[in-house]
Amino acid sequence: MELDKIEILLEKYFEGETSIAEENALKAYFASSDVAQHLEQYKPMFGFFATAKEQKSQHSLTIITKKRNRAWMSLAASVVVLLGIGTFTYFNYSNTQSEDLGTYDNPEEAFAATQKALSLVSNNVNVGVKSVQYINEYETAKRKVFN
């Protein structure tokens, strides 16, 4: 009966379903001298677990740490950030101040410029409408095929 119990515990052990008490029972069984012949193959494994738990490492580790001067690193990082902000500000604000904002003193010039801009927008919208017409033709062809 005990042999059947040990075999069931071994199955549970290899499935990862045993409790600590069941694992201790397995270790005690395989540490004894009366292990069944067909279970002898597991004896070294459980013997290793028992001896490995008692082993202590004889090696000492020396940890070498490098102390970095963080003041220099933080100073360099802040200089890089300031240079980035300065460059961004220079290129963005210097261009907007010198640009012509599109103001006209003469109403006829303003009207002509507005018509030119609206015709550009109209041309681009017409190109988009033509693309949508292709999609509509595709949809009607698809409906004919699948219906």
C-alpha positions in Angstrom: 0.0 0.0 0.0 2.8 2.4 0.8 4.4 1.8 -2.6 1.2 2.8 -4.3 1.1 6.0 -2.2 4.7 6.8 -3.2 3.9 6.3 -6.9 0.9 8.6 -6.6 3.0 11.2 -4.8 5.7 10.9 -7.5 3.0 11.6 -10.2 1.8 14.6 -8.3 5.4 15.8 -7.7 6.2 15.7 -11.4 2.9 17.5 -12.2 3.8 20.2 -9.6 0.8 19.5 -7.4 2.4 18.3 -4.2 2.5 20.1 -0.9 5.6 20.6 1.3 4.6 17.7 3.5 4.2 15.3 0.6 7.6 16.4 -0.8 9.2 15.8 2.6 7.6 12.3 2.6 9.1 11.6 -0.8 12.5 12.8 0.4 12.3 10.6 3.5 11.3 7.6 1.4 14.2 8.0 -1.0 16.6 8.7 1.8 15.7 5.3 3.3 17.4 2.0 2.3 14.3 0.2 1.3 13.4 1.9 -2.0 11.6 -0.2 -4.6 13.7 -1.5 -7.5 11.7 0.4 -10.2 12.0 3.7 -8.3 15.8 3.5 -7.7 16.2 5.9 -10.6 14.7 8.8 -8.6 16.9 8.2 -5.5 19.9 10.3 -6.8 17.5 13.2 -7.6 16.0 13.4 -4.1 19.4 12.8 -2.6 20.9 15.7 -4.4 18.1 18.0 -3.2 18.9 17.1 0.4 22.6 17.6 0.0 22.3 20.8 -2.1 20.2 22.4 0.6 23.0 21.9 3.2 25.8 23.2 0.9 27.1 26.7 1.5 29.1 28.6 -1.0 32.7 29.1 -0.1 33.3 31.9 -2.6 33.3 35.5 -1.5 32.1 38.2 -3.9 33.8 41.5 -4.1 31.7 44.2 -5.5 33.5 47.0 -7.2 31.5 50.2 -7.5 32.6 53.2 -9.5 31.6 56.4 -8.0 30.6 58.8 -10.7 30.6 62.5 -10.1 26.9 63.1 -10.6 27.4 66.9 -10.4 29.2 66.9 -13.8 26.5 64.7 -15.3 23.7 66.8 -14.1 25.5 70.0 -15.3 26.0 68.5 -18.7 22.4 67.4 -19.0 21.1 70.8 -18.0 23.4 72.5 -20.6 22.0 70.1 -23.3 18.4 70.9 -22.3 19.1 74.7 -22.3 20.8 74.5 -25.7 17.8 72.6 -27.1 15.3 75.1 -25.7 17.4 78.0 -27.0 17.6 76.5 -30.5 13.9 75.8 -30.6 13.0 79.3 -29.5 15.5 80.9 -31.9 14.1 79.1 -35.0 10.5 79.3 -34.1 10.2 82.9 -32.9 12.7 84.5 -35.3 10.7 83.2 -38.3 7.3 84.3 -37.1 8.3 87.8 -36.5 9.7 88.4 -39.9 6.8 86.7 -41.8 4.2 88.7 -43.7 0.9 87.8 -42.0 -1.1 88.4 -45.2 -2.5 91.8 -44.3 -3.4 94.0 -47.2 -4.0 97.8 -47.3 -5.8 97.7 -50.7 -9.2 95.8 -50.7 -8.8 94.8 -54.3 -5.5 93.0 -53.5 -7.0 91.3 -50.5 -10.0 90.1 -52.7 -7.6 88.8 -55.4 -5.5 87.0 -52.8 -8.6 85.5 -51.2 -9.9 84.3 -54.6 -6.5 82.7 -55.3 -6.5 80.9 -52.0 -10.1 79.7 -52.4 -9.4 78.4 -56.0 -6.4 76.4 -54.6 -8.7 74.9 -51.9 -11.4 74.2 -54.5 -8.9 72.4 -56.8 -7.7 70.2 -53.9 -11.3 69.4 -52.8 -12.2 68.5 -56.4 -9.3 66.0 -56.5 -10.6 64.5 -53.3 -14.1 64.3 -54.7 -12.8 62.4 -57.7 -11.2 59.9 -55.4 -14.4 59.4 -53.6 -16.2 58.7 -56.9 -13.8 55.9 -57.6 -14.7 54.4 -54.2 -18.4 54.7 -55.0 -17.8 52.9 -58.3 -16.0 50.1 -56.4 -18.8 49.8 -53.9 -21.4 49.4 -56.7 -19.3 46.8 -58.5 -18.8 44.9 -55.2 -22.6 44.9 -54.6 -23.2 43.5 -58.1 -20.7 40.7 -57.6 -21.7 39.7 -54.1 -25.4 40.0 -54.5 
